[in-house]
Amino acid sequence: MNLERQLLAQFATDHPAEVASALAAMSHREAALVLGDLAPTVAASLLHYLPSLSAALALEQLAAEDATAILTAVRPDIAAAILRTTPSKRRAAVVECFPSRLQTVIANLLIYAEDTAGALMDPEVLTAFEQEPVHQVLERLQRNPAHALYYLYVIAEDQRLVGVVNMRELMGARPDASLAAVCTRHVAAIAASATWQTVVEHPAWSSVHALPVVDRAGQFVGVLRYETARALERRRASAAQTDSGLQTASALGELFGLGLRGIFQWPASEIAGGSGRREP
């Protein structure tokens, strides 16, 4: 790797939001060249900050295998959001390169409409059955720390969400106690079909870092992160400001056009009227 690439990789690692902002302002081809020069894990970190459409258009410029390497290094919910805006033929070619387990995860996310809780959730979060002992759950968490969250969600045998326990409570519980004995039974949850307005305005965000997502049967299907809800809120606010600005510009343009027509029509009417008065 030459010095220029090393500097780019280091800057992207240290300042992903700034690099993503620069990528969004580039042409899709230029953005693809930058992403292709980075290690997949570093390129994937930039996708957290890139608009889904910008990311999709840039990744389309790369070979399917290269795009796959980047998308498999990012969270499934982000990968699904990008793939949702990718043309179906290209999407199929990329997903075909995914490991079979990830193919299933992505397919399940793509079932849900854009910007619903189900489309935005992270489905790869550890859960545990209510009858499991605490020590067994802690051992599993140690083996899979990447999928641990602020909370552990407790489910019944039929996958229904029945409780939640935060990590501090879990580590302080008796090792032989069952999760059923230590979890909180009243859990704030959100439906997978909930709209983006419901996601952003959900009252539970004032007290939790993540919300469990459930399907129509009450089965646990994933988790919606606070950061995801806030990012959605910012994106929607930005879109609203853009729409408002376009409407204002359109209105001013219309008024300006009417004003010019009035200016040019007025002398014509005066000339016509004046010529009529001069006739004998």
Phi and psi restraints in degrees (value plus and minus 20) as a CYANA .aco file:
   2 ASN   PHI     -97.5   -57.5
   2 ASN   PSI     153.0   193.0
   3 LEU   PHI     -82.4   -42.4
   3 LEU   PSI     -59.6   -19.6
   4 GLU   PHI     -80.9   -40.9
   4 GLU   PSI     -63.8   -23.8
   5 ARG   PHI     -87.4   -47.4
   5 ARG   PSI     -57.6   -17.6
   6 GLN   PHI     -82.6   -42.6
   6 GLN   PSI     -62.5   -22.5
   7 LEU   PHI     -85.6   -45.6
   7 LEU   PSI     -61.9   -21.9
   8 LEU   PHI     -81.4   -41.4
   8 LEU   PSI     -65.4   -25.4
   9 ALA   PHI     -82.8   -42.8
   9 ALA   PSI     -61.1   -21.1
  10 GLN   PHI     -88.4   -48.4
  10 GLN   PSI     -61.7   -21.7
  11 PHE   PHI     -86.5   -46.5
  11 PHE   PSI     -59.9   -19.9
  12 ALA   PHI     -84.9   -44.9
  12 ALA   PSI     -55.1   -15.1
  13 THR   PHI     -89.3   -49.3
  13 THR   PSI     -61.6   -21.6
  14 ASP   PHI    -102.2   -62.2
  14 ASP   PSI     -50.1   -10.1
  15 HIS   PHI    -154.3  -114.3
  15 HIS   PSI      42.6    82.6
  16 PRO   PHI     -82.0   -42.0
  16 PRO   PSI     -57.0   -17.0
  17 ALA   PHI     -84.6   -44.6
  17 ALA   PSI     -62.0   -22.0
  18 GLU   PHI     -86.7   -46.7
  18 GLU   PSI     -62.6   -22.6
  19 VAL   PHI     -85.6   -45.6
  19 VAL   PSI     -60.9   -20.9
  20 ALA   PHI     -82.1   -42.1
  20 ALA   PSI     -59.7   -19.7
  21 SER   PHI     -82.1   -42.1
  21 SER   PSI     -60.4   -20.4
  22 ALA   PHI     -86.4   -46.4
  22 ALA   PSI     -60.1   -20.1
  23 LEU   PHI     -81.6   -41.6
  23 LEU   PSI     -60.3   -20.3
  24 ALA   PHI     -83.6   -43.6
  24 ALA   PSI     -45.7    -5.7
  25 ALA   PHI    -107.6   -67.6
  25 ALA   PSI     -30.7     9.3
  26 MET   PHI    -104.3   -64.3
  26 MET   PSI     148.9   188.9
  27 SER   PHI     -89.3   -49.3
  27 SER   PSI     139.8   179.8
  28 HIS   PHI     -81.8   -41.8
  28 HIS   PSI     -55.8   -15.8
  29 ARG   PHI     -87.3   -47.3
  29 ARG   PSI     -63.2   -23.2
  30 GLU   PHI     -85.7   -45.7
  30 GLU   PSI     -62.0   -22.0
  31 ALA   PHI     -82.7   -42.7
  31 ALA   PSI     -57.4   -17.4
  32 ALA   PHI     -85.5   -45.5
  32 ALA   PSI     -58.2   -18.2
  33 LEU   PHI     -83.1   -43.1
  33 LEU   PSI     -59.4   -19.4
  34 VAL   PHI     -86.7   -46.7
  34 VAL   PSI     -68.6   -28.6
  35 LEU   PHI     -80.2   -40.2
  35 LEU   PSI     -59.1   -19.1
  36 GLY   PHI     -88.9   -48.9
  36 GLY   PSI     -43.5    -3.5
  37 ASP   PHI    -101.2   -61.2
  37 ASP   PSI     -34.4     5.6
  38 LEU   PHI    -115.7   -75.7
  38 LEU   PSI     135.0   175.0
  39 ALA   PHI     -82.3   -42.3
  39 ALA   PSI     125.8   165.8
  40 PRO   PHI     -72.6   -32.6
  40 PRO   PSI     -58.7   -18.7
  41 THR   PHI     -88.1   -48.1
  41 THR   PSI     -55.3   -15.3
  42 VAL   PHI     -92.5   -52.5
  42 VAL   PSI     -64.2   -24.2
  43 ALA   PHI     -80.3   -40.3
  43 ALA   PSI     -59.0   -19.0
  44 ALA   PHI     -82.7   -42.7
  44 ALA   PSI     -55.5   -15.5
  45 SER   PHI     -83.8   -43.8
  45 SER   PSI     -47.1    -7.1
  46 LEU   PHI     -94.0   -54.0
  46 LEU   PSI     -47.3    -7.3
  47 LEU   PHI     -86.4   -46.4
  47 LEU   PSI     -39.9     0.1
  48 HIS   PHI     -85.0   -45.0
  48 HIS   PSI     -44.7    -4.7
  49 TYR   PHI    -129.9   -89.9
  49 TYR   PSI     -30.7     9.3
  50 LEU   PHI    -106.7   -66.7
  50 LEU   PSI     119.6   159.6
  51 PRO   PHI     -76.7   -36.7
  51 PRO   PSI     123.5   163.5
  52 SER   PHI     -76.3   -36.3
  52 SER   PSI     -62.1   -22.1
  53 LEU   PHI     -86.4   -46.4
  53 LEU   PSI     -62.1   -22.1
  54 SER   PHI     -81.4   -41.4
  54 SER   PSI     -62.8   -22.8
  55 ALA   PHI     -83.9   -43.9
  55 ALA   PSI     -63.5   -23.5
  56 ALA   PHI     -82.9   -42.9
  56 ALA   PSI     -64.0   -24.0
  57 LEU   PHI     -86.5   -46.5
  57 LEU   PSI     -55.5   -15.5
  58 ALA   PHI     -90.2   -50.2
  58 ALA   PSI     -65.0   -25.0
  59 LEU   PHI     -85.6   -45.6
  59 LEU   PSI     -46.2    -6.2
  60 GLU   PHI     -83.4   -43.4
  60 GLU   PSI     -43.9    -3.9
  61 GLN   PHI     -98.1   -58.1
  61 GLN   PSI     -33.3     6.7
  62 LEU   PHI    -114.1   -74.1
  62 LEU   PSI     140.3   180.3
  63 ALA   PHI     -81.3   -41.3
  63 ALA   PSI     129.7   169.7
  64 ALA   PHI     -76.2   -36.2
  64 ALA   PSI     -58.2   -18.2
  65 GLU   PHI     -84.9   -44.9
  65 GLU   PSI     -59.0   -19.0
  66 ASP   PHI     -90.6   -50.6
  66 ASP   PSI     -60.7   -20.7
  67 ALA   PHI     -83.3   -43.3
  67 ALA   PSI     -58.8   -18.8
  68 THR   PHI     -82.6   -42.6
  68 THR   PSI     -62.9   -22.9
  69 ALA   PHI     -79.6   -39.6
  69 ALA   PSI     -56.9   -16.9
  70 ILE   PHI     -94.2   -54.2
  70 ILE   PSI     -65.6   -25.6
  71 LEU   PHI     -89.0   -49.0
  71 LEU   PSI     -49.8    -9.8
  72 THR   PHI     -95.7   -55.7
  72 THR   PSI     -32.7     7.3
  73 ALA   PHI    -113.4   -73.4
  73 ALA   PSI     -22.2    17.8
  74 VAL   PHI    -127.5   -87.5
  74 VAL   PSI     144.3   184.3
  75 ARG   PHI     -80.1   -40.1
  75 ARG   PSI     124.0   164.0
  76 PRO   PHI     -77.2   -37.2
  76 PRO   PSI     -56.2   -16.2
  77 ASP   PHI     -85.7   -45.7
  77 ASP   PSI     -56.1   -16.1
  78 ILE   PHI     -91.5   -51.5
  78 ILE   PSI     -62.5   -22.5
  79 ALA   PHI     -79.7   -39.7
  79 ALA   PSI     -62.9   -22.9
  80 ALA   PHI     -85.2   -45.2
  80 ALA   PSI     -59.8   -19.8
  81 ALA   PHI     -82.0   -42.0
  81 ALA   PSI     -59.8   -19.8
  82 ILE   PHI     -89.4   -49.4
  82 ILE   PSI     -64.1   -24.1
  83 LEU   PHI     -86.7   -46.7
  83 LEU   PSI     -47.7    -7.7
  84 ARG   PHI     -84.2   -44.2
  84 ARG   PSI     -48.6    -8.6
  85 THR   PHI    -117.3   -77.3
  85 THR   PSI     -13.0    27.0
  86 THR   PHI    -114.7   -74.7
  86 THR   PSI     117.5   157.5
  87 PRO   PHI     -71.3   -31.3
  87 PRO   PSI     122.8   162.8
  88 SER   PHI     -77.4   -37.4
  88 SER   PSI     -60.3   -20.3
  89 LYS   PHI     -85.1   -45.1
  89 LYS   PSI     -65.3   -25.3
  90 ARG   PHI     -86.2   -46.2
  90 ARG   PSI     -60.7   -20.7
  91 ARG   PHI     -79.7   -39.7
  91 ARG   PSI     -63.8   -23.8
  92 ALA   PHI     -82.6   -42.6
  92 ALA   PSI     -59.2   -19.2
  93 ALA   PHI     -86.2   -46.2
  93 ALA   PSI     -57.8   -17.8
  94 VAL   PHI     -92.5   -52.5
  94 VAL   PSI     -68.4   -28.4
  95 VAL   PHI     -81.7   -41.7
  95 VAL   PSI     -51.2   -11.2
  96 GLU   PHI     -82.0   -42.0
  96 GLU   PSI     -45.6    -5.6
  97 CYS   PHI    -104.7   -64.7
  97 CYS   PSI     -29.1    10.9
  98 PHE   PHI     -91.6   -51.6
  98 PHE   PSI     133.6   173.6
  99 PRO   PHI     -79.2   -39.2
  99 PRO   PSI     130.0   170.0
 100 SER   PHI     -77.5   -37.5
 100 SER   PSI     -59.1   -19.1
 101 ARG   PHI     -82.6   -42.6
 101 ARG   PSI     -63.3   -23.3
 102 LEU   PHI     -89.5   -49.5
 102 LEU   PSI     -53.3   -13.3
 103 GLN   PHI     -76.9   -36.9
 103 GLN   PSI     -62.7   -22.7
 104 THR   PHI     -86.2   -46.2
 104 THR   PSI     -63.2   -23.2
 105 VAL   PHI     -81.0   -41.0
 105 VAL   PSI     -67.7   -27.7
 106 ILE   PHI     -83.8   -43.8
 106 ILE   PSI     -62.5   -22.5
 107 ALA   PHI     -79.9   -39.9
 107 ALA   PSI     -59.2   -19.2
 108 ASN   PHI     -87.8   -47.8
 108 ASN   PSI     -55.1   -15.1
 109 LEU   PHI     -91.5   -51.5
 109 LEU   PSI     -57.1   -17.1
 110 LEU   PHI     -91.6   -51.6
 110 LEU   PSI     -30.7     9.3
 111 ILE   PHI     -84.3   -44.3
 111 ILE   PSI     -55.2   -15.2
 112 TYR   PHI    -104.2   -64.2
 112 TYR   PSI     127.5   167.5
 113 ALA   PHI     -85.5   -45.5
 113 ALA   PSI     133.6   173.6
 114 GLU   PHI     -77.1   -37.1
 114 GLU   PSI     118.6   158.6
 115 ASP   PHI      45.6    85.6
 115 ASP   PSI      -3.1    36.9
 116 THR   PHI    -107.7   -67.7
 116 THR   PSI     146.1   186.1
 117 ALA   PHI     -78.9   -38.9
 117 ALA   PSI     -59.0   -19.0
 118 GLY   PHI     -84.5   -44.5
 118 GLY   PSI     -54.4   -14.4
 119 ALA   PHI     -96.2   -56.2
 119 ALA   PSI     -46.4    -6.4
 120 LEU   PHI    -114.8   -74.8
 120 LEU   PSI     -32.1     7.9
 121 MET   PHI     -94.7   -54.7
 121 MET   PSI     141.0   181.0
 122 ASP   PHI    -120.8   -80.8
 122 ASP   PSI      93.0   133.0
 123 PRO   PHI    -103.4   -63.4
 123 PRO   PSI     -31.2     8.8
 124 GLU   PHI    -116.9   -76.9
 124 GLU   PSI      45.3    85.3
 125 VAL   PHI    -140.9  -100.9
 125 VAL   PSI     116.8   156.8
 126 LEU   PHI     -87.5   -47.5
 126 LEU   PSI     118.1   158.1
 127 THR   PHI    -146.3  -106.3
 127 THR   PSI     151.0   191.0
 128 ALA   PHI    -166.6  -126.6
 128 ALA   PSI     129.5   169.5
 129 PHE   PHI     -96.4   -56.4
 129 PHE   PSI     128.6   168.6
 130 GLU   PHI     -83.7   -43.7
 130 GLU   PSI     -44.4    -4.4
 131 GLN   PHI    -109.9   -69.9
 131 GLN   PSI     -22.7    17.3
 132 GLU   PHI     -89.9   -49.9
 132 GLU   PSI     122.3   162.3
 133 PRO   PHI     -95.7   -55.7
 133 PRO   PSI     132.5   172.5
 134 VAL   PHI     -78.1   -38.1
 134 VAL   PSI     -63.9   -23.9
 135 HIS   PHI     -82.3   -42.3
 135 HIS   PSI     -55.3   -15.3
 136 GLN   PHI     -87.6   -47.6
 136 GLN   PSI     -60.3   -20.3
 137 VAL   PHI     -86.9   -46.9
 137 VAL   PSI     -62.8   -22.8
 138 LEU   PHI     -82.4   -42.4
 138 LEU   PSI     -57.3   -17.3
 139 GLU   PHI     -83.6   -43.6
 139 GLU   PSI     -60.6   -20.6
 140 ARG   PHI     -88.2   -48.2
 140 ARG   PSI     -57.4   -17.4
 141 LEU   PHI     -83.6   -43.6
 141 LEU   PSI     -57.6   -17.6
 142 GLN   PHI     -85.9   -45.9
 142 GLN   PSI     -52.5   -12.5
 143 ARG   PHI     -98.5   -58.5
 143 ARG   PSI     -42.8    -2.8
 144 ASN   PHI    -151.7  -111.7
 144 ASN   PSI      38.5    78.5
 145 PRO   PHI     -85.1   -45.1
 145 PRO   PSI     -46.7    -6.7
 146 ALA   PHI     -83.3   -43.3
 146 ALA   PSI     -45.8    -5.8
 147 HIS   PHI    -120.9   -80.9
 147 HIS   PSI     -11.2    28.8
 148 ALA   PHI    -104.4   -64.4
 148 ALA   PSI     124.1   164.1
 149 LEU   PHI    -142.2  -102.2
 149 LEU   PSI    -188.6  -148.6
 150 TYR   PHI     -84.9   -44.9
 150 TYR   PSI     -49.9    -9.9
 151 TYR   PHI    -146.5  -106.5
 151 TYR   PSI     138.6   178.6
 152 LEU   PHI    -131.3   -91.3
 152 LEU   PSI     105.5   145.5
 153 TYR   PHI    -113.5   -73.5
 153 TYR   PSI     114.2   154.2
 154 VAL   PHI    -125.1   -85.1
 154 VAL   PSI     110.4   150.4
 155 ILE   PHI    -144.5  -104.5
 155 ILE   PSI     137.9   177.9
 156 ALA   PHI    -105.5   -65.5
 156 ALA   PSI     156.8   196.8
 157 GLU   PHI     -83.2   -43.2
 157 GLU   PSI     -46.2    -6.2
 158 ASP   PHI    -111.3   -71.3
 158 ASP   PSI      -5.2    34.8
 159 GLN   PHI      56.2    96.2
 159 GLN   PSI     -14.6    25.4
 160 ARG   PHI     -89.0   -49.0
 160 ARG   PSI     120.7   160.7
 161 LEU   PHI     -94.1   -54.1
 161 LEU   PSI     104.3   144.3
 162 VAL   PHI    -141.6  -101.6
 162 VAL   PSI     -34.5     5.5
 163 GLY   PHI    -194.0  -154.0
 163 GLY   PSI     157.3   197.3
 164 VAL   PHI    -168.3  -128.3
 164 VAL   PSI     127.7   167.7
 165 VAL   PHI    -160.9  -120.9
 165 VAL   PSI     113.2   153.2
 166 ASN   PHI    -100.9   -60.9
 166 ASN   PSI     144.2   184.2
 167 MET   PHI     -84.4   -44.4
 167 MET   PSI     -56.2   -16.2
 168 ARG   PHI     -84.3   -44.3
 168 ARG   PSI     -64.6   -24.6
 169 GLU   PHI     -83.4   -43.4
 169 GLU   PSI     -58.6   -18.6
 170 LEU   PHI     -84.9   -44.9
 170 LEU   PSI     -65.1   -25.1
 171 MET   PHI     -90.8   -50.8
 171 MET   PSI     -42.7    -2.7
 172 GLY   PHI    -112.5   -72.5
 172 GLY   PSI     -22.7    17.3
 173 ALA   PHI    -100.6   -60.6
 173 ALA   PSI     140.3   180.3
 174 ARG   PHI     -83.0   -43.0
 174 ARG   PSI     113.7   153.7
 175 PRO   PHI     -77.1   -37.1
 175 PRO   PSI     -52.1   -12.1
 176 ASP   PHI    -111.2   -71.2
 176 ASP   PSI     -22.2    17.8
 177 ALA   PHI     -92.7   -52.7
 177 ALA   PSI     128.3   168.3
 178 SER   PHI    -104.2   -64.2
 178 SER   PSI     136.5   176.5
 179 LEU   PHI     -82.1   -42.1
 179 LEU   PSI     -51.0   -11.0
 180 ALA   PHI     -79.0   -39.0
 180 ALA   PSI     -50.9   -10.9
 181 ALA   PHI    -102.9   -62.9
 181 ALA   PSI     -40.3    -0.3
 182 VAL   PHI    -132.4   -92.4
 182 VAL   PSI     -32.7     7.3
 183 CYS   PHI    -103.5   -63.5
 183 CYS   PSI     139.1   179.1
 184 THR   PHI    -110.0   -70.0
 184 THR   PSI     109.3   149.3
 185 ARG   PHI    -103.2   -63.2
 185 ARG   PSI     -49.0    -9.0
 186 HIS   PHI    -108.8   -68.8
 186 HIS   PSI      84.9   124.9
 187 VAL   PHI    -135.4   -95.4
 187 VAL   PSI     106.2   146.2
 188 ALA   PHI     -93.8   -53.8
 188 ALA   PSI     105.4   145.4
 189 ALA   PHI    -155.5  -115.5
 189 ALA   PSI     147.9   187.9
 190 ILE   PHI    -151.8  -111.8
 190 ILE   PSI     122.1   162.1
 191 ALA   PHI     -92.0   -52.0
 191 ALA   PSI     123.6   163.6
 192 ALA   PHI     -81.1   -41.1
 192 ALA   PSI     -46.6    -6.6
 193 SER   PHI    -107.5   -67.5
 193 SER   PSI     -20.4    19.6
 194 ALA   PHI     -80.5   -40.5
 194 ALA   PSI     120.3   160.3
 195 THR   PHI     -95.6   -55.6
 195 THR   PSI     148.9   188.9
 196 TRP   PHI     -83.6   -43.6
 196 TRP   PSI     -51.7   -11.7
 197 GLN   PHI     -83.7   -43.7
 197 GLN   PSI     -62.8   -22.8
 198 THR   PHI     -84.9   -44.9
 198 THR   PSI     -59.2   -19.2
 199 VAL   PHI     -80.1   -40.1
 199 VAL   PSI     -70.5   -30.5
 200 VAL   PHI     -87.1   -47.1
 200 VAL   PSI     -58.0   -18.0
 201 GLU   PHI    -113.9   -73.9
 201 GLU   PSI     -15.2    24.8
 202 HIS   PHI     -79.8   -39.8
 202 HIS   PSI     108.1   148.1
 203 PRO   PHI     -85.7   -45.7
 203 PRO   PSI     -40.5    -0.5
 204 ALA   PHI     -88.0   -48.0
 204 ALA   PSI     -37.3     2.7
 205 TRP   PHI     -83.2   -43.2
 205 TRP   PSI     -38.1     1.9
 206 SER   PHI     -92.4   -52.4
 206 SER   PSI     -33.1     6.9
 207 SER   PHI    -153.9  -113.9
 207 SER   PSI     -24.4    15.6
 208 VAL   PHI    -150.2  -110.2
 208 VAL   PSI     138.2   178.2
 209 HIS   PHI    -115.7   -75.7
 209 HIS   PSI     -33.8     6.2
 210 ALA   PHI    -174.6  -134.6
 210 ALA   PSI     130.3   170.3
 211 LEU   PHI    -140.8  -100.8
 211 LEU   PSI     109.7   149.7
 212 PRO   PHI     -90.9   -50.9
 212 PRO   PSI     124.5   164.5
 213 VAL   PHI    -129.9   -89.9
 213 VAL   PSI     113.3   153.3
 214 VAL   PHI    -145.8  -105.8
 214 VAL   PSI     132.3   172.3
 215 ASP   PHI    -107.5   -67.5
 215 ASP   PSI    -191.3  -151.3
 216 ARG   PHI     -82.6   -42.6
 216 ARG   PSI     -47.9    -7.9
 217 ALA   PHI    -107.3   -67.3
 217 ALA   PSI     -18.5    21.5
 218 GLY   PHI      62.6   102.6
 218 GLY   PSI     -10.1    29.9
 219 GLN   PHI     -99.5   -59.5
 219 GLN   PSI     120.1   160.1
 220 PHE   PHI     -89.5   -49.5
 220 PHE   PSI     108.5   148.5
 221 VAL   PHI    -144.3  -104.3
 221 VAL   PSI     -31.1     8.9
 222 GLY   PHI     146.5   186.5
 222 GLY   PSI    -189.8  -149.8
 223 VAL   PHI    -153.8  -113.8
 223 VAL   PSI     119.0   159.0
 224 LEU   PHI    -124.7   -84.7
 224 LEU   PSI     101.8   141.8
 225 ARG   PHI    -104.0   -64.0
 225 ARG   PSI     130.3   170.3
 226 TYR   PHI     -79.0   -39.0
 226 TYR   PSI     -62.6   -22.6
 227 GLU   PHI     -82.3   -42.3
 227 GLU   PSI     -53.1   -13.1
 228 THR   PHI     -87.6   -47.6
 228 THR   PSI     -63.5   -23.5
 229 ALA   PHI     -82.8   -42.8
 229 ALA   PSI     -61.9   -21.9
 230 ARG   PHI     -89.7   -49.7
 230 ARG   PSI     -57.8   -17.8
 231 ALA   PHI     -83.3   -43.3
 231 ALA   PSI     -59.4   -19.4
 232 LEU   PHI     -84.4   -44.4
 232 LEU   PSI     -61.8   -21.8
 233 GLU   PHI     -81.6   -41.6
 233 GLU   PSI     -64.5   -24.5
 234 ARG   PHI     -84.7   -44.7
 234 ARG   PSI     -61.0   -21.0
 235 ARG   PHI     -85.1   -45.1
 235 ARG   PSI     -61.7   -21.7
 236 ARG   PHI     -87.0   -47.0
 236 ARG   PSI     -58.8   -18.8
 237 ALA   PHI     -84.8   -44.8
 237 ALA   PSI     -60.9   -20.9
 238 SER   PHI     -84.5   -44.5
 238 SER   PSI     -61.3   -21.3
 239 ALA   PHI     -84.2   -44.2
 239 ALA   PSI     -59.5   -19.5
 240 ALA   PHI     -85.0   -45.0
 240 ALA   PSI     -60.4   -20.4
 241 GLN   PHI     -84.6   -44.6
 241 GLN   PSI     -59.6   -19.6
 242 THR   PHI     -83.5   -43.5
 242 THR   PSI     -65.8   -25.8
 243 ASP   PHI     -80.8   -40.8
 243 ASP   PSI     -62.3   -22.3
 244 SER   PHI     -83.3   -43.3
 244 SER   PSI     -61.9   -21.9
 245 GLY   PHI     -83.6   -43.6
 245 GLY   PSI     -60.6   -20.6
 246 LEU   PHI     -85.6   -45.6
 246 LEU   PSI     -59.7   -19.7
 247 GLN   PHI     -84.6   -44.6
 247 GLN   PSI     -61.6   -21.6
 248 THR   PHI     -83.8   -43.8
 248 THR   PSI     -64.4   -24.4
 249 ALA   PHI     -82.6   -42.6
 249 ALA   PSI     -60.1   -20.1
 250 SER   PHI     -84.0   -44.0
 250 SER   PSI     -63.7   -23.7
 251 ALA   PHI     -83.9   -43.9
 251 ALA   PSI     -63.6   -23.6
 252 LEU   PHI     -83.7   -43.7
 252 LEU   PSI     -59.7   -19.7
 253 GLY   PHI     -82.8   -42.8
 253 GLY   PSI     -60.5   -20.5
 254 GLU   PHI     -85.6   -45.6
 254 GLU   PSI     -64.2   -24.2
 255 LEU   PHI     -83.4   -43.4
 255 LEU   PSI     -60.8   -20.8
 256 PHE   PHI     -81.8   -41.8
 256 PHE   PSI     -62.7   -22.7
 257 GLY   PHI     -84.0   -44.0
 257 GLY   PSI     -62.8   -22.8
 258 LEU   PHI     -83.7   -43.7
 258 LEU   PSI     -59.1   -19.1
 259 GLY   PHI     -82.6   -42.6
 259 GLY   PSI     -64.1   -24.1
 260 LEU   PHI     -83.8   -43.8
 260 LEU   PSI     -59.9   -19.9
 261 ARG   PHI     -82.7   -42.7
 261 ARG   PSI     -59.4   -19.4
 262 GLY   PHI     -84.0   -44.0
 262 GLY   PSI     -61.1   -21.1
 263 ILE   PHI     -82.3   -42.3
 263 ILE   PSI     -63.2   -23.2
 264 PHE   PHI     -98.2   -58.2
 264 PHE   PSI     -47.2    -7.2
 265 GLN   PHI     -97.6   -57.6
 265 GLN   PSI     -51.6   -11.6
 266 TRP   PHI     -81.7   -41.7
 266 TRP   PSI     -71.2   -31.2
 267 PRO   PHI     -80.0   -40.0
 267 PRO   PSI     -56.2   -16.2
 268 ALA   PHI     -82.1   -42.1
 268 ALA   PSI     -61.8   -21.8
 269 SER   PHI     -89.1   -49.1
 269 SER   PSI     -57.2   -17.2
 270 GLU   PHI     -86.4   -46.4
 270 GLU   PSI     -61.2   -21.2
 271 ILE   PHI     -82.7   -42.7
 271 ILE   PSI     -63.3   -23.3
 272 ALA   PHI     -82.3   -42.3
 272 ALA   PSI     -63.8   -23.8
 273 GLY   PHI     -86.7   -46.7
 273 GLY   PSI     -62.1   -22.1
 274 GLY   PHI     -84.1   -44.1
 274 GLY   PSI     -61.5   -21.5
 275 SER   PHI     -84.2   -44.2
 275 SER   PSI     -52.5   -12.5
 276 GLY   PHI     -87.3   -47.3
 276 GLY   PSI     -55.7   -15.7
 277 ARG   PHI     -93.8   -53.8
 277 ARG   PSI     -46.0    -6.0
 278 ARG   PHI     -98.8   -58.8
 278 ARG   PSI     -36.7     3.3
 279 GLU   PHI     -87.0   -47.0
 279 GLU   PSI     119.6   159.6
